Amino acid sequence: MRLFVRLTPKSSVERIDGWDMDDKGRRFLKIRVRAAPIEGRANVALIAFLAKTLKLPKSRFTLVTGDTARLKQIEIEGLEEAVLEGL
């Protein structure tokens, strides 16, 4: 399944701030991580945070788009959409 995430790097805490919608009508999950957006560190921290939160191995996560953008698209192998509704 594909997950859209709006990432906020350099936060004082790592947390999920809930769901929101962009101007194109796409739902995305707002997530904060402590890592800085330098050399992909924030993206690595995002994958690690999602893996820990969803209790899945990091190998099931792939950053599809948004390597340097705030809005990212992540492919999560073998995850049911209903699992994300509780976040």
PyMOL Python script that loads the backbone (N, CA, C, O; Angstrom):
from pymol import cmd

cmd.read_pdbstr("""\
ATOM      1  N   MET A   1       0.833  -1.172   0.000  1.00  0.00           N
ATOM      2  CA  MET A   1       0.000   0.000   0.000  1.00  0.00           C
ATOM      3  C   MET A   1       0.878   1.235   0.000  1.00  0.00           C
ATOM      4  O   MET A   1       2.021   1.186   0.454  1.00  0.00           O
ATOM      5  N   ARG A   2       0.356   2.338  -0.504  1.00  0.00           N
ATOM      6  CA  ARG A   2       1.080   3.609  -0.560  1.00  0.00           C
ATOM      7  C   ARG A   2       0.580   4.531   0.541  1.00  0.00           C
ATOM      8  O   ARG A   2      -0.621   4.662   0.773  1.00  0.00           O
ATOM      9  N   LEU A   3       1.530   5.162   1.210  1.00  0.00           N
ATOM     10  CA  LEU A   3       1.228   6.102   2.282  1.00  0.00           C
ATOM     11  C   LEU A   3       1.866   7.440   1.943  1.00  0.00           C
ATOM     12  O   LEU A   3       3.050   7.504   1.611  1.00  0.00           O
ATOM     13  N   PHE A   4       1.083   8.507   2.025  1.00  0.00           N
ATOM     14  CA  PHE A   4       1.614   9.851   1.870  1.00  0.00           C
ATOM     15  C   PHE A   4       1.926  10.398   3.252  1.00  0.00           C
ATOM     16  O   PHE A   4       1.118  10.284   4.174  1.00  0.00           O
ATOM     17  N   VAL A   5       3.110  10.993   3.389  1.00  0.00           N
ATOM     18  CA  VAL A   5       3.559  11.530   4.665  1.00  0.00           C
ATOM     19  C   VAL A   5       4.059  12.953   4.459  1.00  0.00           C
ATOM     20  O   VAL A   5       4.774  13.234   3.497  1.00  0.00           O
ATOM     21  N   ARG A   6       3.682  13.845   5.364  1.00  0.00           N
ATOM     22  CA  ARG A   6       4.269  15.186   5.395  1.00  0.00           C
ATOM     23  C   ARG A   6       5.248  15.178   6.552  1.00  0.00           C
ATOM     24  O   ARG A   6       4.848  15.115   7.714  1.00  0.00           O
ATOM     25  N   LEU A   7       6.530  15.243   6.233  1.00  0.00           N
ATOM     26  CA  LEU A   7       7.586  15.106   7.225  1.00  0.00           C
ATOM     27  C   LEU A   7       8.064  16.468   7.711  1.00  0.00           C
ATOM     28  O   LEU A   7       8.314  17.377   6.920  1.00  0.00           O
ATOM     29  N   THR A   8       8.186  16.587   9.033  1.00  0.00           N
ATOM     30  CA  THR A   8       8.780  17.763   9.654  1.00  0.00           C
ATOM     31  C   THR A   8      10.058  17.317  10.348  1.00  0.00           C
ATOM     32  O   THR A   8       9.998  16.659  11.387  1.00  0.00           O
ATOM     33  N   PRO A   9      11.222  17.667   9.786  1.00  0.00           N
ATOM     34  CA  PRO A   9      12.489  17.285  10.410  1.00  0.00           C
ATOM     35  C   PRO A   9      12.890  18.277  11.509  1.00  0.00           C
ATOM     36  O   PRO A   9      12.251  19.313  11.693  1.00  0.00           O
ATOM     37  N   LYS A  10      13.951  17.941  12.225  1.00  0.00           N
ATOM     38  CA  LYS A  10      14.518  18.780  13.281  1.00  0.00           C
ATOM     39  C   LYS A  10      13.506  19.130  14.356  1.00  0.00           C
ATOM     40  O   LYS A  10      13.500  20.255  14.857  1.00  0.00           O
ATOM     41  N   SER A  11      12.661  18.195  14.715  1.00  0.00           N
ATOM     42  CA  SER A  11      11.676  18.390  15.764  1.00  0.00           C
ATOM     43  C   SER A  11      12.297  18.033  17.112  1.00  0.00           C
ATOM     44  O   SER A  11      13.289  17.306  17.166  1.00  0.00           O
ATOM     45  N   SER A  12      11.727  18.533  18.182  1.00  0.00           N
ATOM     46  CA  SER A  12      12.230  18.190  19.509  1.00  0.00           C
ATOM     47  C   SER A  12      11.778  16.802  19.942  1.00  0.00           C
ATOM     48  O   SER A  12      12.370  16.205  20.841  1.00  0.00           O
ATOM     49  N   VAL A  13      10.728  16.287  19.304  1.00  0.00           N
ATOM     50  CA  VAL A  13      10.219  14.947  19.608  1.00  0.00           C
ATOM     51  C   VAL A  13       9.867  14.224  18.309  1.00  0.00           C
ATOM     52  O   VAL A  13       9.606  14.856  17.285  1.00  0.00           O
ATOM     53  N   GLU A  14       9.863  12.904  18.367  1.00  0.00           N
ATOM     54  CA  GLU A  14       9.398  12.113  17.227  1.00  0.00           C
ATOM     55  C   GLU A  14       7.980  11.680  17.534  1.00  0.00           C
ATOM     56  O   GLU A  14       7.721  11.025  18.544  1.00  0.00           O
ATOM     57  N   ARG A  15       7.061  12.053  16.654  1.00  0.00           N
ATOM     58  CA  ARG A  15       5.659  11.719  16.905  1.00  0.00           C
ATOM     59  C   ARG A  15       4.837  11.846  15.630  1.00  0.00           C
ATOM     60  O   ARG A  15       5.273  12.413  14.628  1.00  0.00           O
ATOM     61  N   ILE A  16       3.628  11.293  15.710  1.00  0.00           N
ATOM     62  CA  ILE A  16       2.635  11.419  14.652  1.00  0.00           C
ATOM     63  C   ILE A  16       1.650  12.492  15.081  1.00  0.00           C
ATOM     64  O   ILE A  16       1.115  12.449  16.188  1.00  0.00           O
ATOM     65  N   ASP A  17       1.412  13.460  14.195  1.00  0.00           N
ATOM     66  CA  ASP A  17       0.499  14.558  14.504  1.00  0.00           C
ATOM     67  C   ASP A  17      -0.886  14.378  13.896  1.00  0.00           C
ATOM     68  O   ASP A  17      -1.701  15.299  13.939  1.00  0.00           O
ATOM     69  N   GLY A  18      -1.163  13.213  13.333  1.00  0.00           N
ATOM     70  CA  GLY A  18      -2.491  12.937  12.796  1.00  0.00           C
ATOM     71  C   GLY A  18      -2.574  13.076  11.286  1.00  0.00           C
ATOM     72  O   GLY A  18      -1.568  13.258  10.600  1.00  0.00           O
ATOM     73  N   TRP A  19      -3.796  12.986  10.791  1.00  0.00           N
ATOM     74  CA  TRP A  19      -4.067  13.020   9.353  1.00  0.00           C
ATOM     75  C   TRP A  19      -4.453  14.416   8.915  1.00  0.00           C
ATOM     76  O   TRP A  19      -4.999  15.195   9.697  1.00  0.00           O
ATOM     77  N   ASP A  20      -4.165  14.731   7.653  1.00  0.00           N
ATOM     78  CA  ASP A  20      -4.568  15.995   7.038  1.00  0.00           C
ATOM     79  C   ASP A  20      -4.798  15.731   5.551  1.00  0.00           C
ATOM     80  O   ASP A  20      -4.612  14.606   5.087  1.00  0.00           O
ATOM     81  N   MET A  21      -5.202  16.763   4.798  1.00  0.00           N
ATOM     82  CA  MET A  21      -5.460  16.598   3.372  1.00  0.00           C
ATOM     83  C   MET A  21      -4.800  17.749   2.613  1.00  0.00           C
ATOM     84  O   MET A  21      -4.851  18.898   3.051  1.00  0.00           O
ATOM     85  N   ASP A  22      -4.178  17.431   1.469  1.00  0.00           N
ATOM     86  CA  ASP A  22      -3.555  18.480   0.662  1.00  0.00           C
ATOM     87  C   ASP A  22      -4.572  19.095  -0.291  1.00  0.00           C
ATOM     88  O   ASP A  22      -5.737  18.699  -0.311  1.00  0.00           O
ATOM     89  N   ASP A  23      -4.120  20.065  -1.080  1.00  0.00           N
ATOM     90  CA  ASP A  23      -5.032  20.769  -1.990  1.00  0.00           C
ATOM     91  C   ASP A  23      -5.534  19.899  -3.135  1.00  0.00           C
ATOM     92  O   ASP A  23      -6.484  20.274  -3.822  1.00  0.00           O
ATOM     93  N   LYS A  24      -4.908  18.741  -3.351  1.00  0.00           N
ATOM     94  CA  LYS A  24      -5.351  17.805  -4.384  1.00  0.00           C
ATOM     95  C   LYS A  24      -6.293  16.741  -3.831  1.00  0.00           C
ATOM     96  O   LYS A  24      -6.718  15.847  -4.563  1.00  0.00           O
ATOM     97  N   GLY A  25      -6.621  16.832  -2.544  1.00  0.00           N
ATOM     98  CA  GLY A  25      -7.539  15.893  -1.931  1.00  0.00           C
ATOM     99  C   GLY A  25      -6.901  14.602  -1.450  1.00  0.00           C
ATOM    100  O   GLY A  25      -7.607  13.652  -1.112  1.00  0.00           O
ATOM    101  N   ARG A  26      -5.573  14.554  -1.415  1.00  0.00           N
ATOM    102  CA  ARG A  26      -4.876  13.353  -0.933  1.00  0.00           C
ATOM    103  C   ARG A  26      -4.687  13.433   0.581  1.00  0.00           C
ATOM    104  O   ARG A  26      -4.253  14.454   1.115  1.00  0.00           O
ATOM    105  N   ARG A  27      -5.018  12.353   1.250  1.00  0.00           N
ATOM    106  CA  ARG A  27      -4.797  12.281   2.696  1.00  0.00           C
ATOM    107  C   ARG A  27      -3.330  11.983   2.956  1.00  0.00           C
ATOM    108  O   ARG A  27      -2.716  11.183   2.250  1.00  0.00           O
ATOM    109  N   PHE A  28      -2.774  12.627   3.967  1.00  0.00           N
ATOM    110  CA  PHE A  28      -1.406  12.325   4.352  1.00  0.00           C
ATOM    111  C   PHE A  28      -1.288  12.336   5.867  1.00  0.00           C
ATOM    112  O   PHE A  28      -2.072  12.974   6.569  1.00  0.00           O
ATOM    113  N   LEU A  29      -0.300  11.621   6.346  1.00  0.00           N
ATOM    114  CA  LEU A  29      -0.014  11.513   7.759  1.00  0.00           C
ATOM    115  C   LEU A  29       1.088  12.507   8.093  1.00  0.00           C
ATOM    116  O   LEU A  29       2.120  12.538   7.422  1.00  0.00           O
ATOM    117  N   LYS A  30       0.879  13.326   9.130  1.00  0.00           N
ATOM    118  CA  LYS A  30       1.882  14.298   9.543  1.00  0.00           C
ATOM    119  C   LYS A  30       2.787  13.645  10.590  1.00  0.00           C
ATOM    120  O   LYS A  30       2.320  13.173  11.627  1.00  0.00           O
ATOM    121  N   ILE A  31       4.088  13.629  10.299  1.00  0.00           N
ATOM    122  CA  ILE A  31       5.053  12.993  11.191  1.00  0.00           C
ATOM    123  C   ILE A  31       6.219  13.933  11.439  1.00  0.00           C
ATOM    124  O   ILE A  31       6.681  14.623  10.531  1.00  0.00           O
ATOM    125  N   ARG A  32       6.696  13.952  12.694  1.00  0.00           N
ATOM    126  CA  ARG A  32       7.872  14.734  13.082  1.00  0.00           C
ATOM    127  C   ARG A  32       8.994  13.777  13.465  1.00  0.00           C
ATOM    128  O   ARG A  32       8.758  12.766  14.126  1.00  0.00           O
ATOM    129  N   VAL A  33      10.220  14.102  13.045  1.00  0.00           N
ATOM    130  CA  VAL A  33      11.402  13.334  13.452  1.00  0.00           C
ATOM    131  C   VAL A  33      12.477  14.305  13.930  1.00  0.00           C
ATOM    132  O   VAL A  33      12.478  15.480  13.561  1.00  0.00           O
ATOM    133  N   ARG A  34      13.385  13.802  14.747  1.00  0.00           N
ATOM    134  CA  ARG A  34      14.463  14.632  15.292  1.00  0.00           C
ATOM    135  C   ARG A  34      15.574  14.895  14.287  1.00  0.00           C
ATOM    136  O   ARG A  34      16.241  15.926  14.370  1.00  0.00           O
ATOM    137  N   ALA A  35      15.784  14.009  13.361  1.00  0.00           N
ATOM    138  CA  ALA A  35      16.897  14.106  12.424  1.00  0.00           C
ATOM    139  C   ALA A  35      16.773  15.329  11.521  1.00  0.00           C
ATOM    140  O   ALA A  35      15.676  15.769  11.177  1.00  0.00           O
ATOM    141  N   ALA A  36      17.931  15.859  11.150  1.00  0.00           N
ATOM    142  CA  ALA A  36      17.983  16.997  10.226  1.00  0.00           C
ATOM    143  C   ALA A  36      17.876  16.497   8.784  1.00  0.00           C
ATOM    144  O   ALA A  36      18.241  15.359   8.490  1.00  0.00           O
ATOM    145  N   PRO A  37      17.378  17.344   7.892  1.00  0.00           N
ATOM    146  CA  PRO A  37      17.248  16.933   6.479  1.00  0.00           C
ATOM    147  C   PRO A  37      18.572  17.062   5.724  1.00  0.00           C
ATOM    148  O   PRO A  37      18.644  17.716   4.684  1.00  0.00           O
ATOM    149  N   ILE A  38      19.594  16.442   6.253  1.00  0.00           N
ATOM    150  CA  ILE A  38      20.930  16.499   5.653  1.00  0.00           C
ATOM    151  C   ILE A  38      21.312  15.097   5.194  1.00  0.00           C
ATOM    152  O   ILE A  38      21.296  14.151   5.981  1.00  0.00           O
ATOM    153  N   GLU A  39      21.658  14.971   3.911  1.00  0.00           N
ATOM    154  CA  GLU A  39      22.123  13.707   3.336  1.00  0.00           C
ATOM    155  C   GLU A  39      21.163  12.544   3.598  1.00  0.00           C
ATOM    156  O   GLU A  39      21.599  11.412   3.802  1.00  0.00           O
ATOM    157  N   GLY A  40      19.868  12.821   3.591  1.00  0.00           N
ATOM    158  CA  GLY A  40      18.863  11.774   3.721  1.00  0.00           C
ATOM    159  C   GLY A  40      18.623  11.267   5.134  1.00  0.00           C
ATOM    160  O   GLY A  40      17.910  10.281   5.321  1.00  0.00           O
ATOM    161  N   ARG A  41      19.207  11.921   6.130  1.00  0.00           N
ATOM    162  CA  ARG A  41      19.047  11.450   7.520  1.00  0.00           C
ATOM    163  C   ARG A  41      17.595  11.484   7.990  1.00  0.00           C
ATOM    164  O   ARG A  41      17.150  10.580   8.697  1.00  0.00           O
ATOM    165  N   ALA A  42      16.857  12.521   7.600  1.00  0.00           N
ATOM    166  CA  ALA A  42      15.451  12.615   8.012  1.00  0.00           C
ATOM    167  C   ALA A  42      14.625  11.500   7.374  1.00  0.00           C
ATOM    168  O   ALA A  42      13.712  10.973   8.010  1.00  0.00           O
ATOM    169  N   ASN A  43      14.927  11.135   6.133  1.00  0.00           N
ATOM    170  CA  ASN A  43      14.211  10.037   5.472  1.00  0.00           C
ATOM    171  C   ASN A  43      14.494   8.711   6.160  1.00  0.00           C
ATOM    172  O   ASN A  43      13.585   7.901   6.344  1.00  0.00           O
ATOM    173  N   VAL A  44      15.745   8.483   6.540  1.00  0.00           N
ATOM    174  CA  VAL A  44      16.115   7.256   7.260  1.00  0.00           C
ATOM    175  C   VAL A  44      15.392   7.208   8.606  1.00  0.00           C
ATOM    176  O   VAL A  44      14.883   6.162   9.009  1.00  0.00           O
ATOM    177  N   ALA A  45      15.351   8.354   9.297  1.00  0.00           N
ATOM    178  CA  ALA A  45      14.659   8.422  10.585  1.00  0.00           C
ATOM    179  C   ALA A  45      13.162   8.182  10.423  1.00  0.00           C
ATOM    180  O   ALA A  45      12.536   7.548  11.273  1.00  0.00           O
ATOM    181  N   LEU A  46      12.591   8.686   9.337  1.00  0.00           N
ATOM    182  CA  LEU A  46      11.164   8.467   9.065  1.00  0.00           C
ATOM    183  C   LEU A  46      10.860   6.989   8.887  1.00  0.00           C
ATOM    184  O   LEU A  46       9.913   6.473   9.481  1.00  0.00           O
ATOM    185  N   ILE A  47      11.655   6.304   8.075  1.00  0.00           N
ATOM    186  CA  ILE A  47      11.440   4.866   7.854  1.00  0.00           C
ATOM    187  C   ILE A  47      11.601   4.094   9.163  1.00  0.00           C
ATOM    188  O   ILE A  47      10.807   3.204   9.465  1.00  0.00           O
ATOM    189  N   ALA A  48      12.622   4.435   9.932  1.00  0.00           N
ATOM    190  CA  ALA A  48      12.849   3.756  11.217  1.00  0.00           C
ATOM    191  C   ALA A  48      11.682   3.997  12.175  1.00  0.00           C
ATOM    192  O   ALA A  48      11.249   3.075  12.867  1.00  0.00           O
ATOM    193  N   PHE A  49      11.173   5.226  12.218  1.00  0.00           N
ATOM    194  CA  PHE A  49      10.052   5.558  13.090  1.00  0.00           C
ATOM    195  C   PHE A  49       8.787   4.808  12.680  1.00  0.00           C
ATOM    196  O   PHE A  49       8.087   4.252  13.525  1.00  0.00           O
ATOM    197  N   LEU A  50       8.496   4.797  11.370  1.00  0.00           N
ATOM    198  CA  LEU A  50       7.316   4.067  10.896  1.00  0.00           C
ATOM    199  C   LEU A  50       7.437   2.575  11.163  1.00  0.00           C
ATOM    200  O   LEU A  50       6.465   1.938  11.569  1.00  0.00           O
ATOM    201  N   ALA A  51       8.615   2.015  10.939  1.00  0.00           N
ATOM    202  CA  ALA A  51       8.823   0.577  11.178  1.00  0.00           C
ATOM    203  C   ALA A  51       8.587   0.239  12.643  1.00  0.00           C
ATOM    204  O   ALA A  51       7.942  -0.759  12.963  1.00  0.00           O
ATOM    205  N   LYS A  52       9.109   1.069  13.521  1.00  0.00           N
ATOM    206  CA  LYS A  52       8.929   0.834  14.958  1.00  0.00           C
ATOM    207  C   LYS A  52       7.459   0.979  15.353  1.00  0.00           C
ATOM    208  O   LYS A  52       6.923   0.151  16.090  1.00  0.00           O
ATOM    209  N   THR A  53       6.818   2.030  14.861  1.00  0.00           N
ATOM    210  CA  THR A  53       5.419   2.300  15.189  1.00  0.00           C
ATOM    211  C   THR A  53       4.494   1.200  14.686  1.00  0.00           C
ATOM    212  O   THR A  53       3.578   0.787  15.397  1.00  0.00           O
ATOM    213  N   LEU A  54       4.727   0.723  13.461  1.00  0.00           N
ATOM    214  CA  LEU A  54       3.860  -0.296  12.859  1.00  0.00           C
ATOM    215  C   LEU A  54       4.326  -1.721  13.149  1.00  0.00           C
ATOM    216  O   LEU A  54       3.682  -2.690  12.747  1.00  0.00           O
ATOM    217  N   LYS A  55       5.465  -1.837  13.858  1.00  0.00           N
ATOM    218  CA  LYS A  55       6.020  -3.150  14.228  1.00  0.00           C
ATOM    219  C   LYS A  55       6.273  -4.028  12.998  1.00  0.00           C
ATOM    220  O   LYS A  55       5.891  -5.197  12.945  1.00  0.00           O
ATOM    221  N   LEU A  56       6.938  -3.406  12.007  1.00  0.00           N
ATOM    222  CA  LEU A  56       7.294  -4.090  10.766  1.00  0.00           C
ATOM    223  C   LEU A  56       8.795  -3.907  10.531  1.00  0.00           C
ATOM    224  O   LEU A  56       9.374  -2.935  11.018  1.00  0.00           O
ATOM    225  N   PRO A  57       9.427  -4.806   9.805  1.00  0.00           N
ATOM    226  CA  PRO A  57      10.845  -4.613   9.476  1.00  0.00           C
ATOM    227  C   PRO A  57      11.026  -3.457   8.485  1.00  0.00           C
ATOM    228  O   PRO A  57      10.182  -3.227   7.619  1.00  0.00           O
ATOM    229  N   LYS A  58      12.131  -2.743   8.630  1.00  0.00           N
ATOM    230  CA  LYS A  58      12.421  -1.601   7.752  1.00  0.00           C
ATOM    231  C   LYS A  58      12.501  -2.011   6.288  1.00  0.00           C
ATOM    232  O   LYS A  58      12.280  -1.188   5.399  1.00  0.00           O
ATOM    233  N   SER A  59      12.811  -3.262   6.037  1.00  0.00           N
ATOM    234  CA  SER A  59      12.945  -3.736   4.658  1.00  0.00           C
ATOM    235  C   SER A  59      11.615  -3.708   3.892  1.00  0.00           C
ATOM    236  O   SER A  59      11.615  -3.811   2.665  1.00  0.00           O
ATOM    237  N   ARG A  60      10.503  -3.571   4.584  1.00  0.00           N
ATOM    238  CA  ARG A  60       9.195  -3.527   3.919  1.00  0.00           C
ATOM    239  C   ARG A  60       8.791  -2.120   3.492  1.00  0.00           C
ATOM    240  O   ARG A  60       7.727  -1.933   2.901  1.00  0.00           O
ATOM    241  N   PHE A  61       9.631  -1.127   3.789  1.00  0.00           N
ATOM    242  CA  PHE A  61       9.347   0.266   3.480  1.00  0.00           C
ATOM    243  C   PHE A  61      10.253   0.748   2.351  1.00  0.00           C
ATOM    244  O   PHE A  61      11.457   0.494   2.356  1.00  0.00           O
ATOM    245  N   THR A  62       9.656   1.452   1.380  1.00  0.00           N
ATOM    246  CA  THR A  62      10.419   2.028   0.282  1.00  0.00           C
ATOM    247  C   THR A  62       9.948   3.453   0.053  1.00  0.00           C
ATOM    248  O   THR A  62       8.755   3.700  -0.118  1.00  0.00           O
ATOM    249  N   LEU A  63      10.888   4.393   0.050  1.00  0.00           N
ATOM    250  CA  LEU A  63      10.567   5.779  -0.270  1.00  0.00           C
ATOM    251  C   LEU A  63      10.429   5.879  -1.783  1.00  0.00           C
ATOM    252  O   LEU A  63      11.409   5.724  -2.511  1.00  0.00           O
ATOM    253  N   VAL A  64       9.208   6.139  -2.257  1.00  0.00           N
ATOM    254  CA  VAL A  64       8.919   6.160  -3.690  1.00  0.00           C
ATOM    255  C   VAL A  64       9.199   7.539  -4.274  1.00  0.00           C
ATOM    256  O   VAL A  64       9.911   7.659  -5.270  1.00  0.00           O
ATOM    257  N   THR A  65       8.644   8.577  -3.663  1.00  0.00           N
ATOM    258  CA  THR A  65       8.859   9.944  -4.130  1.00  0.00           C
ATOM    259  C   THR A  65       9.052  10.857  -2.928  1.00  0.00           C
ATOM    260  O   THR A  65       8.675  10.525  -1.804  1.00  0.00           O
ATOM    261  N   GLY A  66       9.649  12.018  -3.191  1.00  0.00           N
ATOM    262  CA  GLY A  66       9.790  13.022  -2.144  1.00  0.00           C
ATOM    263  C   GLY A  66      11.100  12.971  -1.399  1.00  0.00           C
ATOM    264  O   GLY A  66      11.165  13.362  -0.233  1.00  0.00           O
ATOM    265  N   ASP A  67      12.141  12.498  -2.047  1.00  0.00           N
ATOM    266  CA  ASP A  67      13.435  12.371  -1.387  1.00  0.00           C
ATOM    267  C   ASP A  67      13.871  13.677  -0.728  1.00  0.00           C
ATOM    268  O   ASP A  67      14.401  13.657   0.382  1.00  0.00           O
ATOM    269  N   THR A  68      13.657  14.805  -1.391  1.00  0.00           N
ATOM    270  CA  THR A  68      14.057  16.101  -0.832  1.00  0.00           C
ATOM    271  C   THR A  68      12.864  17.004  -0.544  1.00  0.00           C
ATOM    272  O   THR A  68      13.050  18.174  -0.210  1.00  0.00           O
ATOM    273  N   ALA A  69      11.657  16.494  -0.665  1.00  0.00           N
ATOM    274  CA  ALA A  69      10.444  17.283  -0.423  1.00  0.00           C
ATOM    275  C   ALA A  69       9.839  16.928   0.933  1.00  0.00           C
ATOM    276  O   ALA A  69      10.142  15.880   1.503  1.00  0.00           O
ATOM    277  N   ARG A  70       8.995  17.797   1.434  1.00  0.00           N
ATOM    278  CA  ARG A  70       8.304  17.503   2.700  1.00  0.00           C
ATOM    279  C   ARG A  70       7.243  16.417   2.521  1.00  0.00           C
ATOM    280  O   ARG A  70       7.076  15.559   3.388  1.00  0.00           O
ATOM    281  N   LEU A  71       6.526  16.457   1.396  1.00  0.00           N
ATOM    282  CA  LEU A  71       5.496  15.458   1.136  1.00  0.00           C
ATOM    283  C   LEU A  71       6.146  14.255   0.461  1.00  0.00           C
ATOM    284  O   LEU A  71       6.725  14.374  -0.618  1.00  0.00           O
ATOM    285  N   LYS A  72       6.046  13.112   1.100  1.00  0.00           N
ATOM    286  CA  LYS A  72       6.704  11.900   0.625  1.00  0.00           C
ATOM    287  C   LYS A  72       5.668  10.814   0.376  1.00  0.00           C
ATOM    288  O   LYS A  72       4.595  10.803   0.979  1.00  0.00           O
ATOM    289  N   GLN A  73       6.007   9.916  -0.511  1.00  0.00           N
ATOM    290  CA  GLN A  73       5.161   8.767  -0.797  1.00  0.00           C
ATOM    291  C   GLN A  73       5.969   7.525  -0.442  1.00  0.00           C
ATOM    292  O   GLN A  73       7.074   7.324  -0.946  1.00  0.00           O
ATOM    293  N   ILE A  74       5.407   6.701   0.427  1.00  0.00           N
ATOM    294  CA  ILE A  74       6.110   5.517   0.907  1.00  0.00           C
ATOM    295  C   ILE A  74       5.304   4.277   0.574  1.00  0.00           C
ATOM    296  O   ILE A  74       4.103   4.214   0.838  1.00  0.00           O
ATOM    297  N   GLU A  75       5.965   3.300  -0.003  1.00  0.00           N
ATOM    298  CA  GLU A  75       5.348   2.004  -0.284  1.00  0.00           C
ATOM    299  C   GLU A  75       5.634   1.110   0.918  1.00  0.00           C
ATOM    300  O   GLU A  75       6.782   0.966   1.338  1.00  0.00           O
ATOM    301  N   ILE A  76       4.568   0.507   1.471  1.00  0.00           N
ATOM    302  CA  ILE A  76       4.709  -0.399   2.608  1.00  0.00           C
ATOM    303  C   ILE A  76       4.190  -1.758   2.168  1.00  0.00           C
ATOM    304  O   ILE A  76       2.993  -1.936   1.941  1.00  0.00           O
ATOM    305  N   GLU A  77       5.084  -2.692   2.053  1.00  0.00           N
ATOM    306  CA  GLU A  77       4.757  -4.028   1.571  1.00  0.00           C
ATOM    307  C   GLU A  77       3.977  -4.813   2.632  1.00  0.00           C
ATOM    308  O   GLU A  77       4.415  -4.944   3.775  1.00  0.00           O
ATOM    309  N   GLY A  78       2.816  -5.330   2.227  1.00  0.00           N
ATOM    310  CA  GLY A  78       2.044  -6.229   3.077  1.00  0.00           C
ATOM    311  C   GLY A  78       1.295  -5.571   4.219  1.00  0.00           C
ATOM    312  O   GLY A  78       0.999  -6.234   5.213  1.00  0.00           O
ATOM    313  N   LEU A  79       0.980  -4.292   4.111  1.00  0.00           N
ATOM    314  CA  LEU A  79       0.258  -3.605   5.180  1.00  0.00           C
ATOM    315  C   LEU A  79      -1.170  -3.327   4.736  1.00  0.00           C
ATOM    316  O   LEU A  79      -1.399  -2.860   3.620  1.00  0.00           O
ATOM    317  N   GLU A  80      -2.116  -3.611   5.598  1.00  0.00           N
ATOM    318  CA  GLU A  80      -3.526  -3.322   5.328  1.00  0.00           C
ATOM    319  C   GLU A  80      -3.816  -1.861   5.675  1.00  0.00           C
ATOM    320  O   GLU A  80      -3.313  -1.346   6.674  1.00  0.00           O
ATOM    321  N   GLU A  81      -4.611  -1.208   4.867  1.00  0.00           N
ATOM    322  CA  GLU A  81      -4.925   0.201   5.088  1.00  0.00           C
ATOM    323  C   GLU A  81      -5.620   0.439   6.423  1.00  0.00           C
ATOM    324  O   GLU A  81      -5.453   1.498   7.028  1.00  0.00           O
ATOM    325  N   ALA A  82      -6.392  -0.528   6.883  1.00  0.00           N
ATOM    326  CA  ALA A  82      -7.117  -0.387   8.142  1.00  0.00           C
ATOM    327  C   ALA A  82      -6.157  -0.198   9.329  1.00  0.00           C
ATOM    328  O   ALA A  82      -6.524   0.438  10.317  1.00  0.00           O
ATOM    329  N   VAL A  83      -4.960  -0.729   9.243  1.00  0.00           N
ATOM    330  CA  VAL A  83      -3.977  -0.584  10.323  1.00  0.00           C
ATOM    331  C   VAL A  83      -3.610   0.888  10.513  1.00  0.00           C
ATOM    332  O   VAL A  83      -3.372   1.330  11.636  1.00  0.00           O
ATOM    333  N   LEU A  84      -3.564   1.640   9.420  1.00  0.00           N
ATOM    334  CA  LEU A  84      -3.172   3.041   9.489  1.00  0.00           C
ATOM    335  C   LEU A  84      -4.258   3.939  10.083  1.00  0.00           C
ATOM    336  O   LEU A  84      -3.956   5.023  10.581  1.00  0.00           O
ATOM    337  N   GLU A  85      -5.489   3.509  10.036  1.00  0.00           N
ATOM    338  CA  GLU A  85      -6.580   4.343  10.529  1.00  0.00           C
ATOM    339  C   GLU A  85      -6.449   4.624  12.020  1.00  0.00           C
ATOM    340  O   GLU A  85      -6.947   5.644  12.495  1.00  0.00           O
ATOM    341  N   GLY A  86      -5.801   3.754  12.759  1.00  0.00           N
ATOM    342  CA  GLY A  86      -5.632   3.955  14.197  1.00  0.00           C
ATOM    343  C   GLY A  86      -4.522   4.914  14.572  1.00  0.00           C
ATOM    344  O   GLY A  86      -4.341   5.217  15.752  1.00  0.00           O
ATOM    345  N   LEU A  87      -3.771   5.401  13.589  1.00  0.00           N
ATOM    346  CA  LEU A  87      -2.656   6.293  13.887  1.00  0.00           C
ATOM    347  C   LEU A  87      -3.094   7.722  14.045  1.00  0.00           C
ATOM    348  O   LEU A  87      -2.266   8.598  14.299  1.00  0.00           O
TER     349      LEU A  87
END
""", "prot")
cmd.dss("prot")
cmd.show_as("cartoon", "prot")
cmd.util.cbc("prot")
cmd.orient("prot")
